Amino acid sequence: MAGAGGPDSQESVEAVLIADFEKAGTARRQLTLSAVSTIAVSVVFLLVAMTFGETLISNTMENEFEGDWWDTPLHLRHQMDLPMDTLRAQLPVNGTYEALPYTEHFIEVELPASEQDAGFPGPAVMHVALWLPNVPEGTQVPVIMTIHPYYDFGGEGLPGAGEDSSPNTVPDGGVGKWVYDTFLPHGYAFAQASTFGTGQSTHCQDVKGLGEQTGIQAVTDWLGQQEWSNGNVGLMGKSYAGTTNWEAAQNPSEHLKTIVPISGSIGVQEMFYRNGSSEARAMLYDALYEGATADAGTDDMRMCSDDLIGPLNPFSTWAGAEFGGAEWNDYWDERRHLPDVLENYRGSVYIVWGMQDWNVDPYHAFPTYQMLIDAGINARAISGQWAHNYPDQPDRHSELDSGYGQEAYPNMSRMDWAVELFGWFNYYLKGIGEEPAPMVQMQTNDGRWHVEDTWPPADLMWDMHTIDSSWGNLGTVSGLGGSVTLTSPVFENETHISGLPTLHLDVSTQACNGGQIFATLYDDTDNLRLGHATMDIRYRDGGYDAKATAPFSQYTMLMEFNPLDVVLPAGHALRLELTETGEDYLSGPCATNPAGGLTVNGGTFGLPLIDRPTTHEAWFEAPHWWDQQPIPS
């Protein structure tokens, strides 16, 4: 990343004001050096600050960096004097702008004819709460928005259901409060909006469908057109609030400059099905959202056609995909966000994902990252071994179990993440500095961080293994307890698996015309879980197109594992355990048939390997947050 900072001649007044208040004496954080170096650098800093204000010079015995604190190179960030005494990432320099009282806005949206509601039709209106920084009159500022259905969300106080969550006029506890505290004081407006059919937004809740997408895009456009706005809007959020980022980018407003989807699914079918295997929650997903956002009034008699179709689709897909059960309507296709983003969006994307996320699996992030780059969309990604969390939540990260991220803790928590985003927003929302270079920050399962130009890394080499009787006894996998265990030969050298391993199994169906395999990968020597793959044989070629399957027939299942970045120590072996289902996946339709099952006859196991010696430049050290606060137990 380049080091020069400062607004160009085309930037708004606001960008200059940011520079001025920092120049006027705001304390700057420097790299932590030895005592002698610190004194020397302090003298240099004072001189430079008096002259230039915006430039910070830091020197170490082995490295030299000159530039703004937000451009501190990744491999030097662990030396920054960052405040890391809280459970969220902080910036080393506090902003000086206070927030004005929030204002509420109701934005009328013109919907396509296909999305008009029935029952009690009326204007489709999106509700937005807005906080502006108290900047000098005439100053234009960019805006960061988070948008989701979780405001006024819950049980309406009914017995056993609990109270509703806070409205969108209160900064939420995820992205909201953090952006309000961290970025608004640096001259960013902040908005919280409710998706259609939730909070005070009208219309019906078209869960992730075209109606919802249109509403999100309309609010984005409105924010970019206001007199106080510099025309640049960024979206950010986790889970559903991350999916809305992709929705905004499907048919984007010209004002949408960047999105930061944190574990936000790239599509609804993609979230619930992996190679045809269905997660259990898929069956009630739509119905539960409709129930949690419903109030007892005429507004909730407003219906969209997808309110009826949505709850049925998971059942028809699971039971009869090979007979068109997934294709009798356009429900899944309408909610497949990524293809539209790749075709229509020309902003930027910062992907954040946990490699142990079981809510929205990391296969949503990879190979999506490289697909974005190939489409001409600048992107970055950060993926640690956390679960469905933010990068900077050490208390949540401490709750992980062995084999599910625990071995990477506490080094997984990234308290420099705010610094990373500050530079990202500076460029894309304020036009300050040079465009950030694409990169992926990836953490291994044993806690080490490495940075790659892309991920899976471009220089990976495939290590192919033939599965035969030397791996163990081949047999039948069934829903009534039949399983197969396969153990590899010992790996003589340390082996770094980085990518999406493949498992191509030659199988035979039994008397039932289907079957499913859930493969769990272990470090056999330590009995440590490393990752998993799953497939319904109807989707044996991968993807989302089912094929009919006949009893007593032979097929090849082209399975692909969830993304892995794991290190197998020298002298260890791998183990594959094949069962009919596992974790949070449903059993297949043939699981309860005593004559069902899949006989494993052999196959090929492919490992994507990279060579990263300990001295390789890709490795970097993350800031030691545990030096400033106790490690949560």
Number of C-alpha atoms within 10 A of each C-alpha: 15 15 17 15 21 18 21 13 8 7 15 20 16 22 23 16 17 19 16 14 15 19 18 12 11 14 11 19 15 22 23 19 18 11 9 8 16 17 12 14 21 15 12 15 19 13 12 15 19 13 11 11 21 20 21 25 18 26 18 16 8 5 9 10 17 15 17 21 27 22 24 25 15 16 17 19 24 20 17 18 15 24 17 22 15 14 16 21 24 22 22 20 18 16 18 17 19 17 19 13 10 13 12 15 12 16 17 16 18 15 17 10 8 10 20 19 21 14 12 12 15 13 14 21 21 26 24 24 20 22 22 25 21 18 22 11 7 11 18 22 27 28 30 25 26 26 27 24 23 23 23 21 20 20 18 17 10 10 8 7 11 11 14 17 15 16 19 26 18 13 22 19 9 14 18 22 14 17 22 23 16 20 25 25 21 26 26 29 27 27 28 25 30 25 34 27 26 27 25 19 22 23 31 30 26 24 23 23 21 20 27 25 26 23 27 26 23 20 26 28 20 15 25 22 15 11 12 18 20 22 24 23 31 26 26 23 25 25 17 20 26 25 25 31 33 28 28 28 31 23 17 24 19 17 21 27 22 27 27 26 27 29 28 28 31 26 21 21 22 21 18 23 22 25 26 26 24 26 20 16 15 21 21 14 16 23 15 13 18 19 13 18 22 22 19 8 8 9 17 19 17 20 21 19 14 22 17 12 14 21 18 16 23 26 17 17 22 23 14 15 22 17 14 14 18 24 17 12 14 12 19 19 15 14 19 21 27 20 13 15 22 19 14 14 24 19 20 22 27 21 23 26 30 27 29 27 19 13 19 24 24 25 22 21 27 20 16 17 24 20 16 21 17 11 14 15 19 21 24 24 24 21 23 30 31 30 24 22 22 26 27 23 18 26 14 17 25 19 16 17 10 12 18 21 28 20 18 24 21 19 22 31 29 22 28 27 17 22 20 18 16 17 24 25 22 20 19 23 24 25 20 20 21 18 15 17 11 19 18 22 21 27 25 23 26 19 20 20 20 19 20 17 15 21 25 24 16 10 12 17 15 15 12 14 14 14 22 15 11 12 16 13 14 18 17 22 25 29 23 15 11 15 22 19 16 19 19 19 13 13 14 11 11 14 20 21 24 23 22 22 23 19 23 19 21 18 23 20 23 23 16 19 19 23 28 31 29 23 26 20 20 21 22 19 14 12 13 16 18 23 23 21 23 27 29 28 29 26 24 23 19 18 14 18 16 24 15 13 19 16 15 15 13 17 17 17 23 20 26 22 20 21 25 25 25 21 19 22 16 12 13 18 19 21 22 23 16 26 22 29 24 17 11 12 19 19 23 24 18 22 22 13 14 13 14 24 32 31 23 24 18 18 17 16 20 17 21 22 22 19 14 13 11 8 7 10 12 15 20 17 15 21 22 18 25 15 10 12 12 9 13 13 7
